[in-house]
Amino acid sequence: MIWKSLIRPAMIFIPFALGAAFPRACVLNDPPYNSVQYVLMLMLFISCLRIELRELKPRREHWILLAANLVMGIVPYFLLRVFLPDRPELAQAAFFIGITPTATAAPVVMAFLNGRVGFVLTGFTVSFVCISASLLFLLPMVTGSFTADFIGRVTMTLVQVIVIPLGAALLIRFLIPSAKNLPGRLKTFTFLLWSFNLFVLAAVAREYFIEHPETPLWIAGAIAGIALALCACNFQVGKYLGPKKLRRECSQLLGQKNTSFTMYLALHYAGALIALGPISYILWHNVWNAWQMYQYDRHGMKRRNRTGEDEN
């Protein structure tokens, strides 16, 4: 049973290794391919097909988690800027890790754990829309560029990767209600798209170190450590903020991140080194998800075994 639970995080290493082995694949991220952007748009479109506006009923907990999500991005950024002013890349990496909205796969994981999927789906939508809107103001702050041209480019980027997929998904849902079932049928396809993006981003990261040999490797290790610390904080703080019956759901909403989205933004506006933050987070939150699923399956088997013994 444990091996089934660990398949997904284990598969993360395959695109990572391939991307590192073939760094020239980084050209796929550049025009005219722009593969990371288009794959991200397609992934978001498929995920947003689940959304049905009349079923979305935000609760007080959703707004508390949204506030915590913003704090997790802004506070570490300012703390690292104050205490490590000579290493702004660490602060920027912490920002892109912490500010990441809830993952599109969070409702799927919660379904595996037999939790309240509707609550998580609503939380995903609130996080996705509100965090994206906040980035119009936060990205200029983090990058230090407050020009109208930069804000305009950020706006256009968010329209392309969020508004267009979301609008298209809602339109398709309106015209073809049964389209809501497509995300469940396309889970493997979506996972392959996500793995392809990891392959390209790993190639971009490797190419960065090839072109910048002066960059200390300890910085990459420090960024991975920051990602681990924030991952642990997110899952624990989410659990603490949720009411007793929704602790697992709230933990998942704050801890499981849509890292593909902020990987793209970090790569686009801060560079490959900063994008290592969200990339590292992928490993940590998937390891935790695998552990949760393993524990849930193990306890389920114990319950079934006890039931069988009682019947006998």
Secondary structure as UniProt FT lines:
FT   HELIX           2..21
FT   HELIX           23..29
FT   TURN            31..33
FT   HELIX           35..48
FT   TURN            49..50
FT   HELIX           53..55
FT   HELIX           60..83
FT   TURN            85..86
FT   HELIX           88..98
FT   TURN            104..105
FT   HELIX           106..112
FT   TURN            113..114
FT   HELIX           117..143
FT   HELIX           148..158
FT   HELIX           159..163
FT   HELIX           164..175
FT   HELIX           177..181
FT   HELIX           182..185
FT   HELIX           187..211
FT   TURN            213..214
FT   HELIX           217..241
FT   HELIX           244..246
FT   HELIX           247..255
FT   HELIX           259..269
FT   HELIX           272..311
//
